[in-house]
Amino acid sequence: MDYFHVHRPLPGVFHLEDPRGVFLTLLAGKERALLIDTGMGIGNAARAVRELTDLPLTVCNTHGHVDHVGGNYQFDRVLVPPGDLKIIREHLTRHVRELLIDMSPIIPEDFQRDVYLDYAFDNVEPLALDAVMDLGGMTVRIVPLPTHSAGAVGYYVPELRLLLTGDSVAPMVYLVFEDSCSVEFHADFMEKLRDEIPARWLLSAHTDRLIPWEEIDTYIECARAADINQTVRGRGPLVFDYHGRMFFYESKKRPGETAILVFTRDKLGSAT
């Protein structure tokens, strides 16, 4: 059984899903390839990528949280948003890596436990936020998305009108971390993003669905309607020590579209 399930939402786009629903995205142009995020590091992401392409490869992260940078140790060089370089070390401690192993439903036979636990972050470099990556017939531009984490970024492919949003713009967004923005800022930022990026689609890091860009209106509507009195306590399975308030919302303007926002009391309405 393969560790990663590969989705192909658009030409040249491979959305790799691990057993816990965390996604890495491979963009393959005519001359180069770009891997965005590396997952939790239990599965062999490097091998999975090489089964899909033999093109020269660049590896980047959307942000520094454990489920997106855990596989960084499998690559020679990884470009990390500079604002999240510190977060990687804070979130991917040896203790957290041990927890990731313990909670993994599948441990592949070729998993190198000691290599994983001893990873020392010596292969990470800051991503240039003004970089334009030419993959050959496909270009990729960096888009700051400072909501889920202060240094988070997305990757925009104008030829496909596709924005890869990581955890910052998605059907379910966590704003529970120390450097997450306020709900108010999140709504304001998404409105600005919607008006400035001529996207047609977005792909997030925790769903296999190719999401129409117009659905961002539902996420904005959800953030504008967020009410601490209409929430329940909760946390996701990968958010170890961050308990928040989950706000479930169905759009009034677009019936059937839903969104979930997770925040803490002090994050509601406090501008950053």
C-alpha positions as CSV (number, residue, x, y, z in Angstrom):
1,M,0.0,0.0,0.0
2,D,1.4,3.4,-1.0
3,Y,1.7,5.9,1.9
4,F,0.6,8.8,-0.3
5,H,-2.6,9.0,-2.4
6,V,-2.0,11.2,-5.4
7,H,-4.8,13.5,-6.6
8,R,-4.4,15.3,-10.0
9,P,-6.7,18.3,-9.8
10,L,-5.1,20.3,-12.7
11,P,-2.5,19.6,-15.4
12,G,0.9,19.5,-13.9
13,V,-0.5,19.6,-10.3
14,F,-0.1,16.6,-8.0
15,H,-1.8,16.9,-4.6
16,L,-0.3,14.1,-2.4
17,E,-2.5,13.0,0.6
18,D,-1.0,11.2,3.6
19,P,-3.1,8.9,5.9
20,R,-4.0,11.7,8.2
21,G,-5.3,14.0,5.5
22,V,-2.2,16.3,5.3
23,F,-1.4,17.3,1.7
24,L,1.8,18.2,-0.1
25,T,1.6,19.7,-3.6
26,L,3.9,19.0,-6.5
27,L,4.0,21.4,-9.4
28,A,5.7,20.0,-12.5
29,G,6.5,22.3,-15.4
30,K,8.4,21.4,-18.6
31,E,11.8,22.1,-17.1
32,R,11.6,22.1,-13.3
33,A,9.4,20.9,-10.4
34,L,8.4,22.6,-7.1
35,L,7.3,20.7,-4.0
36,I,5.3,22.7,-1.6
37,D,5.4,21.4,1.9
38,T,6.8,18.0,3.0
39,G,4.2,16.6,5.4
40,M,4.8,15.1,8.8
41,G,7.9,13.1,7.7
42,I,6.7,9.6,8.4
43,G,6.1,8.7,4.7
44,N,8.9,8.9,2.2
45,A,7.9,12.2,0.4
46,A,11.2,12.3,-1.5
47,R,10.6,8.9,-3.1
48,A,6.9,9.7,-3.8
49,V,8.0,12.9,-5.7
50,R,10.6,11.0,-7.7
51,E,7.9,8.5,-8.7
52,L,6.0,11.4,-10.3
53,T,8.9,13.4,-11.9
54,D,12.6,13.3,-12.5
55,L,12.8,17.0,-13.1
56,P,15.2,19.2,-11.1
57,L,13.4,19.9,-7.8
58,T,13.0,22.9,-5.5
59,V,11.3,22.3,-2.1
60,C,9.4,25.1,-0.2
61,N,7.2,25.3,2.9
62,T,4.0,27.3,3.3
63,H,4.7,27.8,7.0
64,G,6.5,26.3,9.9
65,H,4.0,24.0,11.6
66,V,4.9,20.3,12.2
67,D,2.5,18.7,9.7
68,H,4.0,20.8,6.8
69,V,7.7,20.7,7.6
70,G,8.2,17.3,9.2
71,G,9.6,15.8,6.0
72,N,12.1,18.5,5.4
73,Y,14.9,16.2,6.6
74,Q,14.4,14.1,3.5
75,F,15.7,16.8,1.1
76,D,19.0,18.5,0.6
77,R,17.7,22.0,0.7
78,V,14.3,23.5,1.8
79,L,13.2,27.1,1.4
80,V,11.2,28.3,4.4
81,P,9.3,31.6,4.7
82,P,11.7,33.8,6.7
83,G,9.0,34.8,9.2
84,D,8.5,31.1,10.2
85,L,12.1,30.0,10.5
86,K,11.9,30.3,14.3
87,I,8.5,28.5,14.4
88,I,10.0,25.3,12.8
89,R,12.3,24.8,15.7
90,E,9.7,25.6,18.3
91,H,7.0,23.3,16.8
92,L,9.1,20.4,15.5
93,T,10.8,19.5,18.7
94,R,12.1,15.9,19.3
95,H,9.1,15.4,21.7
96,V,6.6,16.4,19.0
97,R,8.3,14.2,16.5
98,E,7.9,11.3,18.9
99,L,4.2,12.1,19.2
100,L,3.9,12.2,15.4
101,I,5.4,8.7,15.2
102,D,3.1,7.4,17.9
103,M,-0.1,8.8,16.3
104,S,0.7,7.7,12.8
105,P,-1.7,5.0,11.6
106,I,1.0,3.7,9.2
107,I,4.7,3.3,9.7
108,P,6.4,2.5,6.4
109,E,9.0,-0.2,6.4
110,D,11.7,2.2,5.1
111,F,11.0,4.8,7.8
112,Q,14.2,5.9,9.4
113,R,13.2,6.7,13.0
114,D,16.6,7.8,14.3
115,V,17.3,10.0,11.3
116,Y,13.8,11.6,11.8
117,L,14.3,12.2,15.5
118,D,17.9,13.6,15.1
119,Y,17.1,16.1,12.3
120,A,18.8,19.4,13.1
121,F,17.3,21.8,10.6
122,D,20.7,22.4,8.9
123,N,19.2,22.2,5.4
124,V,16.7,25.1,5.6
125,E,17.2,28.5,4.0
126,P,15.0,31.6,4.0
127,L,12.7,31.9,1.0
128,A,13.0,35.1,-1.0
129,L,9.5,36.5,-0.9
130,D,10.0,38.4,-4.2
131,A,11.1,35.2,-6.0
132,V,9.4,34.1,-9.2
133,M,10.1,30.5,-10.0
134,D,10.1,29.5,-13.7
135,L,9.3,25.8,-14.0
136,G,9.0,26.0,-17.8
137,G,5.5,26.9,-19.0
138,M,4.5,27.4,-15.4
139,T,5.6,30.2,-13.2
140,V,5.1,30.5,-9.4
141,R,4.9,33.7,-7.4
142,I,5.0,34.0,-3.6
143,V,2.0,35.5,-1.9
144,P,2.3,36.5,1.8
145,L,-0.7,35.0,3.8
146,P,0.0,36.1,7.4
147,T,-3.0,34.8,9.2
148,H,-2.7,31.2,10.4
149,S,0.9,32.1,11.2
150,A,2.7,35.4,10.8
151,G,5.2,34.2,8.3
152,A,2.9,32.0,6.2
153,V,2.9,32.3,2.4
154,G,1.0,30.9,-0.6
155,Y,2.1,30.1,-4.1
156,Y,0.3,31.5,-7.1
157,V,0.4,30.0,-10.6
158,P,-0.9,32.5,-13.0
159,E,-1.1,30.1,-16.0
160,L,-3.6,28.0,-14.0
161,R,-5.0,30.9,-12.0
162,L,-4.3,28.7,-9.0
163,L,-3.4,29.8,-5.5
164,L,-2.0,27.2,-3.1
165,T,-2.9,28.5,0.4
166,G,-1.5,26.1,2.9
167,D,-3.6,26.5,6.1
168,S,-4.3,30.3,5.8
169,V,-7.3,30.3,3.5
170,A,-9.4,27.1,3.6
171,P,-12.7,25.7,4.6
172,M,-11.3,25.3,8.2
173,V,-8.8,27.7,9.5
174,Y,-7.0,27.7,12.9
175,L,-6.2,31.1,14.5
176,V,-5.1,29.6,17.9
177,F,-1.4,30.0,17.8
178,E,0.6,32.7,19.5
179,D,1.4,34.4,16.2
180,S,-2.0,33.8,14.5
181,C,-3.8,37.0,13.6
182,S,-7.2,38.1,15.0
183,V,-10.4,37.1,13.4
184,E,-11.0,40.7,12.3
185,F,-7.6,40.9,10.6
186,H,-8.3,37.5,8.9
187,A,-11.5,38.8,7.4
188,D,-9.9,42.0,6.2
189,F,-7.0,40.2,4.7
190,M,-9.1,37.7,2.8
191,E,-11.1,40.6,1.3
192,K,-7.9,42.3,0.1
193,L,-6.6,39.0,-1.2
194,R,-9.9,38.3,-3.1
195,D,-9.7,41.6,-4.8
196,E,-6.0,41.5,-5.7
197,I,-5.4,38.0,-6.9
198,P,-7.1,37.0,-10.2
199,A,-7.4,33.4,-9.1
200,R,-9.9,30.9,-10.4
201,W,-9.0,28.0,-8.0
202,L,-7.5,27.5,-4.6
203,L,-5.9,24.4,-3.1
204,S,-5.4,24.1,0.7
205,A,-3.3,21.7,2.6
206,H,-6.0,19.7,4.3
207,T,-8.5,18.9,1.6
208,D,-8.4,17.1,-1.7
209,R,-11.0,19.5,-3.2
210,L,-10.1,22.0,-5.9
211,I,-12.0,24.9,-4.5
212,P,-13.6,27.6,-6.7
213,W,-12.1,31.0,-5.8
214,E,-15.5,32.5,-5.2
215,E,-15.8,30.3,-2.1
216,I,-13.5,32.7,-0.3
217,D,-16.6,34.9,0.1
218,T,-18.0,32.2,2.4
219,Y,-14.8,32.2,4.5
220,I,-15.0,36.0,4.8
221,E,-18.7,35.8,5.7
222,C,-17.8,33.3,8.4
223,A,-15.1,35.5,9.9
224,R,-17.4,38.5,9.9
225,A,-20.1,36.5,11.7
226,A,-17.8,34.9,14.3
227,D,-19.4,35.0,17.7
228,I,-17.7,33.6,20.8
229,N,-21.2,32.7,22.2
230,Q,-21.9,30.4,19.3
231,T,-18.8,28.3,19.5
232,V,-17.9,24.9,21.1
233,R,-14.6,23.9,22.6
234,G,-12.4,21.8,20.3
235,R,-9.1,21.1,18.7
236,G,-7.9,19.3,15.7
237,P,-6.0,16.0,16.0
238,L,-2.7,17.6,15.0
239,V,-3.0,20.7,17.2
240,F,-1.4,19.2,20.4
241,D,-1.7,21.9,23.1
242,Y,-3.8,24.5,21.4
243,H,-7.4,24.4,22.5
244,G,-9.7,26.9,20.8
245,R,-13.3,27.8,20.1
246,M,-14.8,26.2,17.0
247,F,-17.3,28.4,15.1
248,F,-19.3,26.4,12.5
249,Y,-20.9,28.5,9.8
250,E,-23.2,28.0,6.8
251,S,-23.3,30.9,4.3
252,K,-26.4,33.0,4.2
253,K,-25.5,34.3,0.7
254,R,-24.3,30.9,-0.7
255,P,-26.5,28.2,0.8
256,G,-24.8,24.9,1.2
257,E,-21.3,26.4,1.6
258,T,-19.8,26.0,5.0
259,A,-16.7,27.1,6.9
260,I,-15.2,26.5,10.3
261,L,-13.1,29.0,12.2
262,V,-11.1,28.0,15.3
263,F,-10.0,30.9,17.6
264,T,-9.5,31.8,21.2
265,R,-11.4,34.4,23.1
266,D,-8.6,37.0,23.0
267,K,-8.2,36.6,19.2
268,L,-11.8,37.6,18.5
269,G,-11.9,41.2,17.3
270,S,-8.4,42.2,18.6
271,A,-6.6,43.7,15.6
272,T,-3.0,42.9,14.9
